[in-house]
Amino acid sequence: MGLIREPKDVDFTVQSEPWTEEELKDFRKLMTELKAKDTKSKPRSFTPKKKVNA
């Protein structure tokens, strides 16, 4: 696979804008809820699979 060149007069680099305080507040609230939900789920146990001889 070769390199892909940018067409002339086209810039693919994107600069993200900083988040507002309201967006940060919403994001932090969402992450807190997701983390709380994740810890409530039961822990997964690892069960090794048996090898089958063919």
CHARMM internal coordinates of N, CA and C (Angstrom, degrees):
IC EDIT
DIST 1 N 1 CA 1.4450
DIST 1 CA 1 C 1.5346
ANGL 1 N 1 CA 1 C 107.39
DIST 1 C 2 N 1.2785
ANGL 1 CA 1 C 2 N 116.49
DIHE 1 N 1 CA 1 C 2 N 133.85
DIST 2 N 2 CA 1.4552
ANGL 1 C 2 N 2 CA 121.06
DIHE 1 CA 1 C 2 N 2 CA -177.41
DIST 2 CA 2 C 1.5146
ANGL 2 N 2 CA 2 C 112.03
DIHE 1 C 2 N 2 CA 2 C -97.58
DIST 2 C 3 N 1.3028
ANGL 2 CA 2 C 3 N 114.47
DIHE 2 N 2 CA 2 C 3 N 177.72
DIST 3 N 3 CA 1.4570
ANGL 2 C 3 N 3 CA 120.45
DIHE 2 CA 2 C 3 N 3 CA 177.89
DIST 3 CA 3 C 1.5190
ANGL 3 N 3 CA 3 C 110.47
DIHE 2 C 3 N 3 CA 3 C -75.08
DIST 3 C 4 N 1.3012
ANGL 3 CA 3 C 4 N 115.88
DIHE 3 N 3 CA 3 C 4 N 146.44
DIST 4 N 4 CA 1.4552
ANGL 3 C 4 N 4 CA 121.28
DIHE 3 CA 3 C 4 N 4 CA 176.84
DIST 4 CA 4 C 1.5194
ANGL 4 N 4 CA 4 C 106.71
DIHE 3 C 4 N 4 CA 4 C -104.12
DIST 4 C 5 N 1.3004
ANGL 4 CA 4 C 5 N 116.80
DIHE 4 N 4 CA 4 C 5 N 125.39
DIST 5 N 5 CA 1.4562
ANGL 4 C 5 N 5 CA 121.03
DIHE 4 CA 4 C 5 N 5 CA -178.74
DIST 5 CA 5 C 1.5180
ANGL 5 N 5 CA 5 C 110.55
DIHE 4 C 5 N 5 CA 5 C -93.16
DIST 5 C 6 N 1.3273
ANGL 5 CA 5 C 6 N 115.04
DIHE 5 N 5 CA 5 C 6 N 148.87
DIST 6 N 6 CA 1.4563
ANGL 5 C 6 N 6 CA 120.03
DIHE 5 CA 5 C 6 N 6 CA 175.17
DIST 6 CA 6 C 1.5174
ANGL 6 N 6 CA 6 C 108.96
DIHE 5 C 6 N 6 CA 6 C -76.54
DIST 6 C 7 N 1.3176
ANGL 6 CA 6 C 7 N 117.26
DIHE 6 N 6 CA 6 C 7 N 136.52
DIST 7 N 7 CA 1.4614
ANGL 6 C 7 N 7 CA 118.96
DIHE 6 CA 6 C 7 N 7 CA 174.33
DIST 7 CA 7 C 1.5288
ANGL 7 N 7 CA 7 C 110.01
DIHE 6 C 7 N 7 CA 7 C -63.50
DIST 7 C 8 N 1.3119
ANGL 7 CA 7 C 8 N 116.49
DIHE 7 N 7 CA 7 C 8 N 154.79
DIST 8 N 8 CA 1.4580
ANGL 7 C 8 N 8 CA 120.08
DIHE 7 CA 7 C 8 N 8 CA 178.70
DIST 8 CA 8 C 1.5302
ANGL 8 N 8 CA 8 C 108.92
DIHE 7 C 8 N 8 CA 8 C -62.70
DIST 8 C 9 N 1.3202
ANGL 8 CA 8 C 9 N 115.57
DIHE 8 N 8 CA 8 C 9 N 145.96
DIST 9 N 9 CA 1.4617
ANGL 8 C 9 N 9 CA 123.68
DIHE 8 CA 8 C 9 N 9 CA 179.54
DIST 9 CA 9 C 1.5290
ANGL 9 N 9 CA 9 C 113.52
DIHE 8 C 9 N 9 CA 9 C 65.04
DIST 9 C 10 N 1.3321
ANGL 9 CA 9 C 10 N 117.47
DIHE 9 N 9 CA 9 C 10 N 18.52
DIST 10 N 10 CA 1.4593
ANGL 9 C 10 N 10 CA 121.08
DIHE 9 CA 9 C 10 N 10 CA 176.61
DIST 10 CA 10 C 1.5239
ANGL 10 N 10 CA 10 C 107.46
DIHE 9 C 10 N 10 CA 10 C -127.35
DIST 10 C 11 N 1.3169
ANGL 10 CA 10 C 11 N 116.08
DIHE 10 N 10 CA 10 C 11 N 130.36
DIST 11 N 11 CA 1.4499
ANGL 10 C 11 N 11 CA 121.27
DIHE 10 CA 10 C 11 N 11 CA -179.68
DIST 11 CA 11 C 1.5212
ANGL 11 N 11 CA 11 C 108.70
DIHE 10 C 11 N 11 CA 11 C -118.36
DIST 11 C 12 N 1.3330
ANGL 11 CA 11 C 12 N 116.82
DIHE 11 N 11 CA 11 C 12 N 116.67
DIST 12 N 12 CA 1.4576
ANGL 11 C 12 N 12 CA 120.78
DIHE 11 CA 11 C 12 N 12 CA -177.52
DIST 12 CA 12 C 1.5244
ANGL 12 N 12 CA 12 C 112.93
DIHE 11 C 12 N 12 CA 12 C -87.86
DIST 12 C 13 N 1.3155
ANGL 12 CA 12 C 13 N 118.44
DIHE 12 N 12 CA 12 C 13 N -6.72
DIST 13 N 13 CA 1.4554
ANGL 12 C 13 N 13 CA 119.57
DIHE 12 CA 12 C 13 N 13 CA 178.79
DIST 13 CA 13 C 1.5240
ANGL 13 N 13 CA 13 C 109.17
DIHE 12 C 13 N 13 CA 13 C -75.61
DIST 13 C 14 N 1.3091
ANGL 13 CA 13 C 14 N 115.35
DIHE 13 N 13 CA 13 C 14 N 139.15
DIST 14 N 14 CA 1.4567
ANGL 13 C 14 N 14 CA 120.88
DIHE 13 CA 13 C 14 N 14 CA -176.24
DIST 14 CA 14 C 1.5235
ANGL 14 N 14 CA 14 C 108.05
DIHE 13 C 14 N 14 CA 14 C -125.54
DIST 14 C 15 N 1.2946
ANGL 14 CA 14 C 15 N 115.78
DIHE 14 N 14 CA 14 C 15 N 131.51
DIST 15 N 15 CA 1.4576
ANGL 14 C 15 N 15 CA 119.66
DIHE 14 CA 14 C 15 N 15 CA 174.09
DIST 15 CA 15 C 1.5097
ANGL 15 N 15 CA 15 C 108.15
DIHE 14 C 15 N 15 CA 15 C -102.59
DIST 15 C 16 N 1.3250
ANGL 15 CA 15 C 16 N 115.25
DIHE 15 N 15 CA 15 C 16 N 125.01
DIST 16 N 16 CA 1.4546
ANGL 15 C 16 N 16 CA 118.80
DIHE 15 CA 15 C 16 N 16 CA -179.79
DIST 16 CA 16 C 1.5223
ANGL 16 N 16 CA 16 C 109.80
DIHE 15 C 16 N 16 CA 16 C -80.40
DIST 16 C 17 N 1.3025
ANGL 16 CA 16 C 17 N 114.79
DIHE 16 N 16 CA 16 C 17 N 149.73
DIST 17 N 17 CA 1.4518
ANGL 16 C 17 N 17 CA 120.54
DIHE 16 CA 16 C 17 N 17 CA 178.63
DIST 17 CA 17 C 1.5258
ANGL 17 N 17 CA 17 C 108.25
DIHE 16 C 17 N 17 CA 17 C -89.72
DIST 17 C 18 N 1.3258
ANGL 17 CA 17 C 18 N 117.78
DIHE 17 N 17 CA 17 C 18 N 145.20
DIST 18 N 18 CA 1.4645
ANGL 17 C 18 N 18 CA 119.23
DIHE 17 CA 17 C 18 N 18 CA 177.81
DIST 18 CA 18 C 1.5318
ANGL 18 N 18 CA 18 C 110.86
DIHE 17 C 18 N 18 CA 18 C -65.50
DIST 18 C 19 N 1.3422
ANGL 18 CA 18 C 19 N 114.50
DIHE 18 N 18 CA 18 C 19 N 148.53
DIST 19 N 19 CA 1.4560
ANGL 18 C 19 N 19 CA 119.56
DIHE 18 CA 18 C 19 N 19 CA -179.11
DIST 19 CA 19 C 1.5260
ANGL 19 N 19 CA 19 C 110.21
DIHE 18 C 19 N 19 CA 19 C -75.11
DIST 19 C 20 N 1.3188
ANGL 19 CA 19 C 20 N 115.47
DIHE 19 N 19 CA 19 C 20 N 148.20
DIST 20 N 20 CA 1.4599
ANGL 19 C 20 N 20 CA 120.21
DIHE 19 CA 19 C 20 N 20 CA 175.23
DIST 20 CA 20 C 1.5280
ANGL 20 N 20 CA 20 C 108.30
DIHE 19 C 20 N 20 CA 20 C -78.33
DIST 20 C 21 N 1.3084
ANGL 20 CA 20 C 21 N 116.54
DIHE 20 N 20 CA 20 C 21 N 165.68
DIST 21 N 21 CA 1.4642
ANGL 20 C 21 N 21 CA 120.57
DIHE 20 CA 20 C 21 N 21 CA 178.77
DIST 21 CA 21 C 1.5309
ANGL 21 N 21 CA 21 C 111.13
DIHE 20 C 21 N 21 CA 21 C -60.84
DIST 21 C 22 N 1.3264
ANGL 21 CA 21 C 22 N 116.83
DIHE 21 N 21 CA 21 C 22 N -36.99
DIST 22 N 22 CA 1.4667
ANGL 21 C 22 N 22 CA 120.48
DIHE 21 CA 21 C 22 N 22 CA 179.29
DIST 22 CA 22 C 1.5299
ANGL 22 N 22 CA 22 C 110.84
DIHE 21 C 22 N 22 CA 22 C -66.04
DIST 22 C 23 N 1.3292
ANGL 22 CA 22 C 23 N 117.11
DIHE 22 N 22 CA 22 C 23 N -42.27
DIST 23 N 23 CA 1.4654
ANGL 22 C 23 N 23 CA 120.98
DIHE 22 CA 22 C 23 N 23 CA 178.34
DIST 23 CA 23 C 1.5241
ANGL 23 N 23 CA 23 C 110.60
DIHE 22 C 23 N 23 CA 23 C -64.72
DIST 23 C 24 N 1.3283
ANGL 23 CA 23 C 24 N 117.45
DIHE 23 N 23 CA 23 C 24 N -41.15
DIST 24 N 24 CA 1.4594
ANGL 23 C 24 N 24 CA 120.65
DIHE 23 CA 23 C 24 N 24 CA 177.18
DIST 24 CA 24 C 1.5221
ANGL 24 N 24 CA 24 C 111.67
DIHE 23 C 24 N 24 CA 24 C -63.01
DIST 24 C 25 N 1.3255
ANGL 24 CA 24 C 25 N 116.18
DIHE 24 N 24 CA 24 C 25 N -40.95
DIST 25 N 25 CA 1.4578
ANGL 24 C 25 N 25 CA 120.82
DIHE 24 CA 24 C 25 N 25 CA 179.18
DIST 25 CA 25 C 1.5289
ANGL 25 N 25 CA 25 C 110.34
DIHE 24 C 25 N 25 CA 25 C -62.41
DIST 25 C 26 N 1.3355
ANGL 25 CA 25 C 26 N 117.12
DIHE 25 N 25 CA 25 C 26 N -45.14
DIST 26 N 26 CA 1.4681
ANGL 25 C 26 N 26 CA 121.44
DIHE 25 CA 25 C 26 N 26 CA 178.61
DIST 26 CA 26 C 1.5249
ANGL 26 N 26 CA 26 C 111.20
DIHE 25 C 26 N 26 CA 26 C -63.40
DIST 26 C 27 N 1.3242
ANGL 26 CA 26 C 27 N 116.65
DIHE 26 N 26 CA 26 C 27 N -42.00
DIST 27 N 27 CA 1.4606
ANGL 26 C 27 N 27 CA 120.79
DIHE 26 CA 26 C 27 N 27 CA -179.15
DIST 27 CA 27 C 1.5299
ANGL 27 N 27 CA 27 C 110.88
DIHE 26 C 27 N 27 CA 27 C -64.93
DIST 27 C 28 N 1.3135
ANGL 27 CA 27 C 28 N 116.32
DIHE 27 N 27 CA 27 C 28 N -44.06
DIST 28 N 28 CA 1.4694
ANGL 27 C 28 N 28 CA 119.89
DIHE 27 CA 27 C 28 N 28 CA -179.83
DIST 28 CA 28 C 1.5274
ANGL 28 N 28 CA 28 C 110.96
DIHE 27 C 28 N 28 CA 28 C -64.58
DIST 28 C 29 N 1.3299
ANGL 28 CA 28 C 29 N 116.47
DIHE 28 N 28 CA 28 C 29 N -38.04
DIST 29 N 29 CA 1.4673
ANGL 28 C 29 N 29 CA 120.51
DIHE 28 CA 28 C 29 N 29 CA 177.82
DIST 29 CA 29 C 1.5302
ANGL 29 N 29 CA 29 C 110.15
DIHE 28 C 29 N 29 CA 29 C -63.84
DIST 29 C 30 N 1.3320
ANGL 29 CA 29 C 30 N 116.31
DIHE 29 N 29 CA 29 C 30 N -45.20
DIST 30 N 30 CA 1.4570
ANGL 29 C 30 N 30 CA 120.95
DIHE 29 CA 29 C 30 N 30 CA 179.12
DIST 30 CA 30 C 1.5316
ANGL 30 N 30 CA 30 C 111.43
DIHE 29 C 30 N 30 CA 30 C -61.59
DIST 30 C 31 N 1.3286
ANGL 30 CA 30 C 31 N 116.91
DIHE 30 N 30 CA 30 C 31 N -44.24
DIST 31 N 31 CA 1.4614
ANGL 30 C 31 N 31 CA 120.34
DIHE 30 CA 30 C 31 N 31 CA -179.50
DIST 31 CA 31 C 1.5209
ANGL 31 N 31 CA 31 C 111.20
DIHE 30 C 31 N 31 CA 31 C -64.94
DIST 31 C 32 N 1.3129
ANGL 31 CA 31 C 32 N 117.61
DIHE 31 N 31 CA 31 C 32 N -38.07
DIST 32 N 32 CA 1.4618
ANGL 31 C 32 N 32 CA 121.25
DIHE 31 CA 31 C 32 N 32 CA 177.43
DIST 32 CA 32 C 1.5267
ANGL 32 N 32 CA 32 C 110.24
DIHE 31 C 32 N 32 CA 32 C -62.58
DIST 32 C 33 N 1.3219
ANGL 32 CA 32 C 33 N 116.51
DIHE 32 N 32 CA 32 C 33 N -43.66
DIST 33 N 33 CA 1.4675
ANGL 32 C 33 N 33 CA 120.52
DIHE 32 CA 32 C 33 N 33 CA 179.05
DIST 33 CA 33 C 1.5230
ANGL 33 N 33 CA 33 C 111.20
DIHE 32 C 33 N 33 CA 33 C -64.57
DIST 33 C 34 N 1.3366
ANGL 33 CA 33 C 34 N 117.03
DIHE 33 N 33 CA 33 C 34 N -42.23
DIST 34 N 34 CA 1.4647
ANGL 33 C 34 N 34 CA 120.04
DIHE 33 CA 33 C 34 N 34 CA -179.78
DIST 34 CA 34 C 1.5260
ANGL 34 N 34 CA 34 C 111.40
DIHE 33 C 34 N 34 CA 34 C -65.84
DIST 34 C 35 N 1.3188
ANGL 34 CA 34 C 35 N 116.91
DIHE 34 N 34 CA 34 C 35 N -40.57
DIST 35 N 35 CA 1.4694
ANGL 34 C 35 N 35 CA 119.98
DIHE 34 CA 34 C 35 N 35 CA 179.04
DIST 35 CA 35 C 1.5172
ANGL 35 N 35 CA 35 C 110.90
DIHE 34 C 35 N 35 CA 35 C -66.23
DIST 35 C 36 N 1.3280
ANGL 35 CA 35 C 36 N 117.51
DIHE 35 N 35 CA 35 C 36 N -39.68
DIST 36 N 36 CA 1.4635
ANGL 35 C 36 N 36 CA 121.08
DIHE 35 CA 35 C 36 N 36 CA 178.44
DIST 36 CA 36 C 1.5218
ANGL 36 N 36 CA 36 C 110.45
DIHE 35 C 36 N 36 CA 36 C -65.16
DIST 36 C 37 N 1.3099
ANGL 36 CA 36 C 37 N 116.66
DIHE 36 N 36 CA 36 C 37 N -40.66
DIST 37 N 37 CA 1.4633
ANGL 36 C 37 N 37 CA 121.64
DIHE 36 CA 36 C 37 N 37 CA 179.27
DIST 37 CA 37 C 1.5264
ANGL 37 N 37 CA 37 C 110.28
DIHE 36 C 37 N 37 CA 37 C -65.85
DIST 37 C 38 N 1.3206
ANGL 37 CA 37 C 38 N 117.18
DIHE 37 N 37 CA 37 C 38 N -38.77
DIST 38 N 38 CA 1.4600
ANGL 37 C 38 N 38 CA 121.99
DIHE 37 CA 37 C 38 N 38 CA -178.15
DIST 38 CA 38 C 1.5281
ANGL 38 N 38 CA 38 C 111.16
DIHE 37 C 38 N 38 CA 38 C -67.25
DIST 38 C 39 N 1.3190
ANGL 38 CA 38 C 39 N 117.60
DIHE 38 N 38 CA 38 C 39 N -38.17
DIST 39 N 39 CA 1.4626
ANGL 38 C 39 N 39 CA 119.75
DIHE 38 CA 38 C 39 N 39 CA -179.36
DIST 39 CA 39 C 1.5219
ANGL 39 N 39 CA 39 C 111.11
DIHE 38 C 39 N 39 CA 39 C -72.92
DIST 39 C 40 N 1.3336
ANGL 39 CA 39 C 40 N 118.10
DIHE 39 N 39 CA 39 C 40 N -21.53
DIST 40 N 40 CA 1.4620
ANGL 39 C 40 N 40 CA 121.07
DIHE 39 CA 39 C 40 N 40 CA 178.95
DIST 40 CA 40 C 1.5276
ANGL 40 N 40 CA 40 C 111.36
DIHE 39 C 40 N 40 CA 40 C -75.86
DIST 40 C 41 N 1.3238
ANGL 40 CA 40 C 41 N 117.32
DIHE 40 N 40 CA 40 C 41 N -24.48
DIST 41 N 41 CA 1.4571
ANGL 40 C 41 N 41 CA 119.42
DIHE 40 CA 40 C 41 N 41 CA -178.73
DIST 41 CA 41 C 1.5203
ANGL 41 N 41 CA 41 C 109.79
DIHE 40 C 41 N 41 CA 41 C -68.19
DIST 41 C 42 N 1.3194
ANGL 41 CA 41 C 42 N 116.02
DIHE 41 N 41 CA 41 C 42 N 149.00
DIST 42 N 42 CA 1.4547
ANGL 41 C 42 N 42 CA 119.07
DIHE 41 CA 41 C 42 N 42 CA -175.87
DIST 42 CA 42 C 1.5293
ANGL 42 N 42 CA 42 C 109.88
DIHE 41 C 42 N 42 CA 42 C -70.10
DIST 42 C 43 N 1.3059
ANGL 42 CA 42 C 43 N 117.04
DIHE 42 N 42 CA 42 C 43 N 147.09
DIST 43 N 43 CA 1.4655
ANGL 42 C 43 N 43 CA 119.91
DIHE 42 CA 42 C 43 N 43 CA -179.70
DIST 43 CA 43 C 1.5241
ANGL 43 N 43 CA 43 C 110.55
DIHE 42 C 43 N 43 CA 43 C -67.27
DIST 43 C 44 N 1.3045
ANGL 43 CA 43 C 44 N 114.77
DIHE 43 N 43 CA 43 C 44 N 142.65
DIST 44 N 44 CA 1.4619
ANGL 43 C 44 N 44 CA 120.00
DIHE 43 CA 43 C 44 N 44 CA 179.68
DIST 44 CA 44 C 1.5199
ANGL 44 N 44 CA 44 C 109.07
DIHE 43 C 44 N 44 CA 44 C -88.25
DIST 44 C 45 N 1.3145
ANGL 44 CA 44 C 45 N 115.44
DIHE 44 N 44 CA 44 C 45 N 136.90
DIST 45 N 45 CA 1.4573
ANGL 44 C 45 N 45 CA 119.24
DIHE 44 CA 44 C 45 N 45 CA 178.34
DIST 45 CA 45 C 1.5196
ANGL 45 N 45 CA 45 C 108.94
DIHE 44 C 45 N 45 CA 45 C -102.92
DIST 45 C 46 N 1.2978
ANGL 45 CA 45 C 46 N 115.23
DIHE 45 N 45 CA 45 C 46 N 149.17
DIST 46 N 46 CA 1.4532
ANGL 45 C 46 N 46 CA 121.10
DIHE 45 CA 45 C 46 N 46 CA -179.21
DIST 46 CA 46 C 1.5217
ANGL 46 N 46 CA 46 C 108.60
DIHE 45 C 46 N 46 CA 46 C -95.60
DIST 46 C 47 N 1.3156
ANGL 46 CA 46 C 47 N 116.55
DIHE 46 N 46 CA 46 C 47 N 124.67
DIST 47 N 47 CA 1.4535
ANGL 46 C 47 N 47 CA 121.65
DIHE 46 CA 46 C 47 N 47 CA 176.47
DIST 47 CA 47 C 1.5218
ANGL 47 N 47 CA 47 C 107.97
DIHE 46 C 47 N 47 CA 47 C -120.35
DIST 47 C 48 N 1.3399
ANGL 47 CA 47 C 48 N 116.68
DIHE 47 N 47 CA 47 C 48 N 110.74
DIST 48 N 48 CA 1.4580
ANGL 47 C 48 N 48 CA 118.00
DIHE 47 CA 47 C 48 N 48 CA -179.56
DIST 48 CA 48 C 1.5302
ANGL 48 N 48 CA 48 C 111.18
DIHE 47 C 48 N 48 CA 48 C -65.47
DIST 48 C 49 N 1.3321
ANGL 48 CA 48 C 49 N 115.80
DIHE 48 N 48 CA 48 C 49 N 141.88
DIST 49 N 49 CA 1.4658
ANGL 48 C 49 N 49 CA 120.61
DIHE 48 CA 48 C 49 N 49 CA 178.53
DIST 49 CA 49 C 1.5230
ANGL 49 N 49 CA 49 C 109.47
DIHE 48 C 49 N 49 CA 49 C -82.94
DIST 49 C 50 N 1.3190
ANGL 49 CA 49 C 50 N 114.62
DIHE 49 N 49 CA 49 C 50 N 144.97
DIST 50 N 50 CA 1.4555
ANGL 49 C 50 N 50 CA 119.38
DIHE 49 CA 49 C 50 N 50 CA 177.90
DIST 50 CA 50 C 1.5122
ANGL 50 N 50 CA 50 C 109.62
DIHE 49 C 50 N 50 CA 50 C -81.15
DIST 50 C 51 N 1.3107
ANGL 50 CA 50 C 51 N 116.20
DIHE 50 N 50 CA 50 C 51 N 141.28
DIST 51 N 51 CA 1.4559
ANGL 50 C 51 N 51 CA 120.43
DIHE 50 CA 50 C 51 N 51 CA 177.95
DIST 51 CA 51 C 1.5239
ANGL 51 N 51 CA 51 C 109.03
DIHE 50 C 51 N 51 CA 51 C -78.06
DIST 51 C 52 N 1.3085
ANGL 51 CA 51 C 52 N 115.92
DIHE 51 N 51 CA 51 C 52 N 138.51
DIST 52 N 52 CA 1.4559
ANGL 51 C 52 N 52 CA 121.48
DIHE 51 CA 51 C 52 N 52 CA 179.19
DIST 52 CA 52 C 1.5274
ANGL 52 N 52 CA 52 C 107.34
DIHE 51 C 52 N 52 CA 52 C -109.63
DIST 52 C 53 N 1.2998
ANGL 52 CA 52 C 53 N 116.40
DIHE 52 N 52 CA 52 C 53 N 122.48
DIST 53 N 53 CA 1.4676
ANGL 52 C 53 N 53 CA 120.66
DIHE 52 CA 52 C 53 N 53 CA 177.92
DIST 53 CA 53 C 1.5159
ANGL 53 N 53 CA 53 C 109.21
DIHE 52 C 53 N 53 CA 53 C -83.03
DIST 53 C 54 N 1.3180
ANGL 53 CA 53 C 54 N 115.36
DIHE 53 N 53 CA 53 C 54 N 126.29
DIST 54 N 54 CA 1.4602
ANGL 53 C 54 N 54 CA 119.11
DIHE 53 CA 53 C 54 N 54 CA -177.74
DIST 54 CA 54 C 1.4961
ANGL 54 N 54 CA 54 C 111.14
DIHE 53 C 54 N 54 CA 54 C -97.84
END
COOR INIT
IC SEED 1 N 1 CA 1 C
IC BUILD
